[in-house]
Amino acid sequence: MPKRWASLTVGLALLLVALAIRAPALGSYSWPDELTWLERSAAFITALGRGDLAGTYRSDHPGVVPMWGFGGLLFLRAWWTGDHTALDALAAESYEGDVPALLATAAWFTVLVTSLTVVLAYRLLIPLLGRAGAALAGLLIALDPFFLTHSRFVHVDALLTSFMLLAVLSLLAYLRRPERRGMLFLSGFWAGLALLTKTPALFLVPLAALTLGLQWLLHRLGRCPWGRLGQALGAFFLWLATAWGAFVALWPAAWFRPLYLTYRLYRASRWGVIVSHGSNFFLGRVVDDPGPLFYWVVLPFRLSPLVLAALLLGLVFWVIAWKRREEVRLPTVALAFIFFFTMMVSFAAKKGERYLLPVFPLADILAAWALVTLLDRLSQRSRSRARTQRLGLIAGTGLTLLVALLWLPLSPYYGAYFNPLLGGGPVAARTFVFGQGEGLDLAARYLNEKENSADLRVVTFYPPQFRYYFRGEATSLRRGDWDRTWYFADYVVFFISQVQRQLPTPELVQFFSAQTPEYVVRLGGVDFVRVYRSPVLLSGQPPAVERRLEDQRLGEELALVGYALSADRVRPGEELYATLDWQARIQLDQDYEFEVLVIDAEGQVIARQPGPSFDGYFPTSWWQPGRTMTDRYRIPLSEDIRPGPYWLAVRAHRPGAATALPPHGRVHSRRSDCLLISPLILEP
């Protein structure tokens, strides 16, 4: 087969592999920032449509290429269906429709760009690694579990990674054949796209200088004919001008204020360095800033075992290649990228594992170079060198595909993969924070199968990502500084990154962690999602008494429809935990106050727990008629109380009123202002 047709065949095969593992189940679950990028992209494309060029400035990221791509696909969807409602609502940040369907549409831009990047990287690597080595590198990039994870979403990191990779490879291709100056301009163009995508692309500027400086050094050492200081400097400034020209040309907002928006790019990069996310988790501890070791720990966990082993081998071969005066530009630049980019993000206060993504394709390429070098060393000792290399590359390809079986079965939750050589998911869960919504859709599907699922209320730390897939009502696990919204929920859904960071409070996480979840989403050996049935008594113990009630009311407004107690036999000095299920019979226009009482046979109050419903964070005027509201109470019992029979009772009154609402139901003969709930025995 002619070399050209062989290259086309391999390129097509790589494209099909990349698409096959990226395209399925788009929009099946959502990351926290995806709706924001849908809204920005819709606003960007809408502003462009009405000629508002200044309106294309939506973010300091700056996210321009993603907004072109995501917004363009949303526009095509609106044009194809003839319905611009979703596009306009997204632009106005008021869309409440089928978000997963829009995510599936927009995510195709990320899928196509990252898949084509695999093919372009293969083509650019042919003169650097040879056809077989380039094919192996392309396969490693296509299958890379961490790059694959990010290649399916409406987000910027995989796009940034793609453009940075192509900028580096194009520059190396130019240095190999300096007469092909088009490669220099192409590298600058890719760098401009990277700068238009996200601010860490500024790293390419010193990297390009370092790469051209390496060319000058090799020229001085007599290892290459091209690379005088003037040539290297001229190439650098041409590259820089091309990158900045692409940056300005493709951002309509920059046509009138190019220097200002260039400054904004620089300023945004500084913000990421000095401002942290806040709560983080590293090496088993909750911290604000994990420190400079964070990414060096994340990197091996997210690499495949094959790439990790080949990287270590590559370091050895790189040293040998330098000593033997062999071709070292590709491995040197790849190592420099991996080391210095990791160092750069390590010293930034804002940390998240996805910020390290650009180093992974370079790690794959360096691994491919190490494997090709190993085969070359082995074949030199073989009588049939060509046959040995051919068999070795076939074996390498087979091993790559075999190792990929560690994460491909996790589809579409590739983010649940961690390197098994380091202990896999269970060890990673104790080491660093991860998780972007994997499995929340499965938890929603589980609850959707329940009877009357549309009437269920769920609280979770990531309500939007859960709400997209859930038929019922989903709200936040915390309202302001109040972490007890689960009081009025049917279910509580915990997610791995929330649990690792002990959010919203350590006490709440510990309380629920002591319970047995009703449903668990386990991926890659890690409990990503846990679903708990609410109510759970504050004591954390199963209720000793739990009953449904009928026709028990306070006034005509409030009905007591059920209760649960931690125990019906307690001792003086202990605490009694009570859960009361209320329903508003009408729409309440006032915020009633309640008192849960313990009364003796004579009707005397020996203990009480007063206060508004839900500690005042969910007052009765917010209650919907007919919906059950589950409130909880902790009632301390004095050590001075005499053992004997008692009653648990409740009463309510309007704000400022002296008299309680008249009870209808079981009442005490000497206490007509409260409703009896359950008998209690105080034991000696």
N, C-alpha and C positions, 0 to 999 in steps of 0.2 A: 504494500500500500504506500503511495507517495506520502512524503512527510507532511505535506499540507493537509491532505485528507485525513491523515492520522491525527493531526492536531485538532482538526475540526470535530472529528469523532470523539476524541477525549474531552474536548470542551463541551460538546453537547451532552455527553454522559455526566460530566460534573454538574452541569446546569440541571439536568433531570434529577440527579440525586439531591442537590440543594433544594430544589422546589418540592420534591416529594416529601421531605421531612420538615419543611417549613410551612407549607400551605394548609395542611389539614387542621380543622377545628380552630380557625382564626376567630377571635372574639369569644372563645369558650370560657375564658375567665379574664378578669380585668386587673391591670395595675393601677395604683393610686393616682398617677399623673395623666393617664390616658385621656380622660374626659377633658382635662385642661388643654391638651394638645389638639383635641378635636375642636374645641371652642376657639383656640388661637388660630387654627388653620382655616376654619370657616370665616372668622373675622378678617383674616388676611386676604382670602380669595374674594370675599365680598367687597372689601375696600378696594381691591384692585379692579373689580368689575365696575365700580362707580367712579373710577379715576382718582380715588383718594390715595395718592402715593404715600403720604405721610402716615396713613392708616395701616400701612404694611409693617410699621414698627410696632411689634406686639410684645417683644421680650428682649432682655439683654443677653439671652443665651448665645446667639440671637435666634436660633431655630428657623432660619429663613428657608433653607432647603427642605426640611421636614414640612414646613407650612405650604410650600409650593406643592410638594407631593401629596400630602394628606388632603390639603384643601382642593387640589385638582381632582382627586378621585371623588371627593364628596360632591364637587360641582358636576362631574360627569354622571354621578348617580342621580343627582337632582334633574339634570338634563334628560337622562334616559327615562326616568319615571315620570317626568313632567311635574314633579312635586318639589318645590323649593322650601317647603315648610320647615323641614328638619335643618337645612342649611342656614336659614334665617334665624331659627330659634337657637342654634348653636352659636351663631355670631353674636346673638344677644344674651348668651349665657343663661337661657331659659328653657332649654330642651328637656323634656321629661318623657320621651318616647323610648323606643327600642335601641338603647345604647350599644348592646353587643352587635347588632346588625351593622351599625355605622363603624364600629371598631373593626369588624371583619372586612368592610370595604376599604377603609383607610390603611389597614395593616398590610394590604397588598403592596403598597409602596415600599415598605421595609423589606418584605419578602423578596420582591423583584430586585431591589438594589443590592441586598446582601447576596442573593443568588448569582447575579451578574458579576459581583465583585469576585466571587470564587473563580469564575471563568476568566475574567480579566487578569486576576493574579496569576493564574496558570499560564496565560499567554506571556505575561511580563517576566515570569520566572524561567521560561524555556532557555533564553541565552545565559541565565545565571546558574541554573541547576541542571540543565539538560531536560529533554522531553520527559523521560521517565521520572526524574526527580521533581520536576514541576508538577506532573500529574499526582505524585504522592503528596506533595505540599498542598495542592488544590483539594485533594480528598480530605486531608487532615483539617483544613480550614472549613470545608463544607460540613464536616461531622463534628467539629469542635463543640463540646457540650455547652460551654458558657456562651460562646458566640451564637450558637443555635438558640439558646434560651432567649436572647435579646433580639433575635432576628424576626420575631413574629408579632411585634407590638407597635402600637402607635406611640413611639418614643424616639429619642434622639441618639442614644448611645451606640446602637448598632450601625446607624448611618454615619456617625462620626468615625467609628472604627473603620468602616469600609473606605471612606475617603482618605483617611490618614494612611491606611495600608497602601492604597493605590498611589498616593503621592510619593511615598518612600520607594516603592518598587519602580515607578517611572523614573525617579531620579537615579536609581542604581542602573537602570537600563540605559539611561543617557550617558552615565560615566563609563559604561562598558564600550559604548560606541558614540563618542562625542560629536561625530559628524552628523548624527541624527538629532539635530537641535530641537526637533518637534517634541521629543520626549521630555526635554527640559521644560518647555512650555506646558506640556500635558501635566507634568508633575506640579507645576505652579497652579494650574487650573484645579487639579484635585485638592491641593492645599487651600485654595480659595473656597471650594465647596465645604471643606472641613471647617474653615473659619466661619462660614455662614451657618454652620450647623450647631457648633458648641464651642465655648471659649477654650477648653483644654487644647484645641487645635493650635493655639499659639506655640505649643511645644515644638511644632514642626519648624519654626523659624530657627531656633538654635540647633535643632537636629540637622537641618539642611546645611547650616554653617559647619557643623561638625563633620558631616559627610563629605563636603567639599574640602574641608581641612584635611580629612583623611586622604583624599585624592592627591592633594598637594604633598602630603608627607610621603606617600608611596612614590610619587614622582621624584621627590628629593632622594629617596632611597634607591632609585633606579628600577623600581618594580613596574612602572607603567610610563608610557611615552607622553601622555597628556596630563597636565595638571600644574603648569606654572602658576605662580601666585596671582598674576594678572588674569589668567584664564579662570581660575577658581573664583576670584572676586567678581569678575564679570558675569559668570554663570549664576552666582548667588544673587546679585542684584537683578538680573533678568528674571530669575525664579521668584524673587520677592515682589517685583513689579507685576508679574503675571498673577500671582496669588491675590494681591491687593486689587488689581483690575477686575478679577472675577468677583471678588467680594463686593465691589461697588456696582458692577454691571448687573448682577443678579438680585440686588436688593433695591427695589424701587425707592424706598425711603432714603437710601444713601445717595441717590442721584443729585440731591440738592444739599445734603449735609454729610459728605463722605468722611471728613476729618472728625466731625462730632461723633458719628456712629462708630468710627474706628476707636475713638477714645472710650466710648461706652463699652465696647468689647473688652478693652483693657481693664476698665473699672470693674466690670462684672467678674473677670477672672480674679481680681484681687478680693472681691467679696467672697468667693468660694474658698479663698485661702484663709481668711480671718474669721469667718462666721461658720460655726458648726451647726449640725442638725439638732444638737441637744442630746437627748437620751440615746445612748448606744450600748452595745454589749460586746465585750471582748474578754477572752480567757476566763469566762465564768463570772465576770463582774459587770455590773451596770456602770457605765462611765459616760461622761460628756464627749471626751475625745479619746479614742483608743490608742493614740500615739503612733509613732513611726513604724512600729512592727506590724500594724494591722494588715496592710496589703501583702507583706511578705508571708504572712500566715494564710491569707485568703488564696494567694496564687497557687500553691501546690494542691490545695483542696479542690480547686476548680479545674485543674488540668486533668487530662486523661492519664492513666498510668503509663501508656506508651510514650506520650509526649514528655512527661516528667522524666522518665528514664533516659530518653533521647537527649533532653536538654543537658542533663549531667554529662552524658557522653560527648555532647557537642562542645562543652567547655574544654574538655581534654583535647579534642581534635583541633579546636581553635588555637590553643597554645602551640600544638605541634605544627600547625599550618604556618603560624607566624615564624617559627624557628626555621622552617624549611623554605621560606620565602614563596609560599603558594598563594593562590588567590584567596583573599580574606575579606573583601569588601562586604559581601552579603552577610556572613556571620558576624562581622564586627559591627555593622550598622544595626543588625537585629539585636545583638547583645546590648548595644548602646541604647537602643529604643527601650528594651525591656527594663534595663537597670535605671536609666535616668527618668523615664516616665513614672516608674514605680516610686522612685525617690521624690519626684515632684508632687504626686498626689499624696504621698505619705506625710509630707510636712504641711499639707493643707488641713485646716481645722474641720472642714466639712468632709465627712467620710461615709462611703457606702460602697459595697463590693462592686457595683456596676461601673463605678468610675475607673476601675482598673481594666475594663474591657479592651481598650485598644492594644494592649500588649499581647493578647492571646493569639491573634493570627500571626504575629511575628514569632511567637513561641512555636507555633506549628511549623513555620518555615524553617526556623533554626533546627527543629527536630528532624524535618525532612533532610536538611543539609547534613546533619549528623549521621542519619541512616544511609544516605547516599555515599558519604565519605567512608563509613564502615564497610559498605559493600565494595567500594573501590579498593580499600586496604586488603580485604579478603580476596578479591579477584586477582590482585597482583601475585598472589601465591598459588593461583589456580592455573592449570594447563589450558583451560578453556575460559578465558576471562569474560568474553561476551556472554557465554552461557551462564556463568556464575552470577553475573550482574543481573541478567534477565530473571533467573530463578529467585534471586534475592529480592528484587523489586516485586515480583509476584507474591512472594511470601510476605513482604512488608505491606502490600495492599490487602492481602487476606487478613493479616494480623490487625491492621487498622479497622477493617470492617468487623472483625470478631470482637475487638475491644469496644466498639461502638454499641454492641449489644448490652453493655452495662447501663446505657442511658436511653437508647432508642425505645425500649418498651415502656418508658415513663411518659411517652407522648400523650398529651401536649405539655406535660409538666416537667420539662427538661431541667428546670431550676432545682429539682429535688435530687439531682445527681451530685455526688461528692466522691472524690478519689478514694477508692477502697483501700489503697495502700496506706492511707493515713487514718483509717477507721471508718470512712464513709460518713453518712448522715448523722448517726448517733454521736460521733465525736465532734463533728462540725457544729451540731446543735449546742454543745457545751463550750464552743470555742469562739464563734463570732455570729453576729446577727445576720439573718437572711430571710427571704420570703417576700414575695410581691403579690400575694393573692392566690397562690396555687391551692386548689382544693376548696375554696369558698363556694365555687359553683356546685361542687358535689354535695356540700353541706346544704346548700339551698335546694338542690334537687331532692335530697332526703326529706326535708321538711315539706316540700311541695307535694309529696306523696301522702301526707297526713290528711285526715278528714278535716274539712273546713280550713285548709291551709291559708286561704286568702284572709281569714280573720286572725291569723297568728301574728303576734308581735315579737320581734327579735331585737336584741341589742348586741352590738358588736363594735370593735374598735375601728372597723373599716366598713361603715354602713353603705356608702355608695357602691363599692365593689360587690357587696352582698345583695343590695337592693336590685341590681340589674338582672339578677337571676331568680329572685324570690317573689312569690306571688303575694305574700303578706306585707306587713309593715316592718321596716328595719330602721333603727335609729342608733345613735351613738351610745357607747358604753359610758359616756360621761357627759353631763350637762354642766358646762362651766367648770367649777371646782368640785362638783358633786358626782361621786362615782357609784351612785346607787340607782341608776336608771333601770337596772335589772329588776328592781322592785315591781315595776309594772309591765314586765315582759313575760312572755310564755317560754322563751328560750334565750339562752346566752351563748354566743359563739365566740370562742377564743381562737386567735391565730398565733403561729409560732413566733413571729418577730415581736408581737405584743407581749407574749409570755416571757421571752428572753429579756426584754427591756423592763419587765415588771410594770407594765402600764395597764390601766391608768394609775394604780397604786399597788405597791407590793402586797398590802394586806388583802386586797381584792383578788389578786392572782393566787396568793397562797390559800385563800378561802376556797376558791373554786378548784384549785389543784387537788385539794383534799377530797373532792367529790368524785363520784364515778360518772364519767360522761355517758350520755345516751348514745352518742354516735361519734366516731373518730375517723378522720381522713388521714390515712397513713401512706406516705409516699417516700420511697427510698429509705425506709427504716426510721422515718421521723414522723411524729404526730403533728402534721401541719395545721389541722383544724380539729377543735373539740367542741362538741355541741352538748350543752347542759340544759336539763329541764329546770325551769323556774316555776314555782317558788322552791327555794331551798332555805330551810330555817337558818337564822343567823348563827346558831350554835354549830352548824355543819353536821348535825346529827339527823337521822330520819325522824319524822314526827311520830311521837307516841300516840297522838290523837289527830285524826284528820277526818273532817266530816263536811258534807254538803248540807246546806240549810234551805228551808223553804218558808216564805212568808215571815221573815224576821226583818223588821224595818225600824228606822229612826225617822219619825215624821213620815211624810209622804214622799220625801225626796231621796232617801238613802236606804238601800236594801243590803243586808248582810247575807251573802249567799254561801259562805263556807269559811272554814278556819282550819288551822293546823297548829299543834302545840309541840314543843320539844319534849314535854312530859306532862302527865296528869298527876304525877306524884313527885314532889320536890321537897327539899329541906330548907329551913331557914338559913339565910346567908348565901343561897345559890341564886342564879338568874333564871327567869322563865322567858322563853322565846316564843312569841306568838305571831302567826301569819293570818291576816284577816282579808277575805275576799269581798270587796264592795262593788256595788253597781249603783250608778245614778239612775233614778227612774225617770227623771226629767232633766232638761238642760239647766244646770245650776248657775246662778248668776252671782253667787257669793262663795267665798273660800272658807268652808266650815273647819272647825277645830275639833279634835277628838281627844278622848281620854280613855285609855285602857286601864281598868281597875281590878284589884283583887279585894273582895269584900268578904266579911265574915258572916256568920249566921244572923247576926243582929243588924246587918246592913252597913257596918262601919268599914270605911276604906282603910286598908292596912298597907296598900302599895298602889302606886299609880305611875302611868307614863303618859304625860300630856304632850300635845303639839299638833301642828297642822299636818295634813297628809303629805307623806313623802318628804318629811322635814322641810316643807314649804317649797320644794323644787318642782312639784307637780300638783298645784292646788286643785281643789274640787271644781273650780270654774272651768278648768281645762278638760274635765272628764267628759267623755262622750256617753250619752245615755245608752244603757244596755250593755256596755263593755265592762268586763270584770277588771277591777283595779286591785292588785295584790299589794298590800302594805304590811310592813313588818315592824315588830316592836320588841325591845329588850327590856324586861321588867326586873329590876333588882329587888330581892326580898331580904328584909332586915333580919339579922340574927336574933332579934328580940321577939320575933313573931312566935306565938305559941303554936305548937303542932295541933292539927285538927282539920275539919272540913272547911273549905272556902269556895268562893265562886270567882271565876273570871268574867268580867262584865265590860261593857263599853257604852259610852255616851258621846253625844256630839252637840255642838251649839253653833249658832251663827256668830260671826265676829262681833264682839262687843255685847252680845246678849247675855243676860244673867241666868236665864233658864235654858235647860237642855231640850233638845227635840224629844217629843213624847215617843217612848218605845212602843212598838207593836210586835208582840210575840211573847217569849218567855221573860218574865220580870220577877224581881224579888218582892216578897210581900211587904218589906219595910223599906224598899228602895225603888220608887216608881220612876226615877229619872234615868235609869240605865237598862240596857238590854243584856240579859244573862247569856253568856257564851258556852261555858263549860264548868262543871264542878272540878275542884282541885283538892288534893290531899297534901297537907304539909306534914311530913313524917318527922319524928323526933331524931 
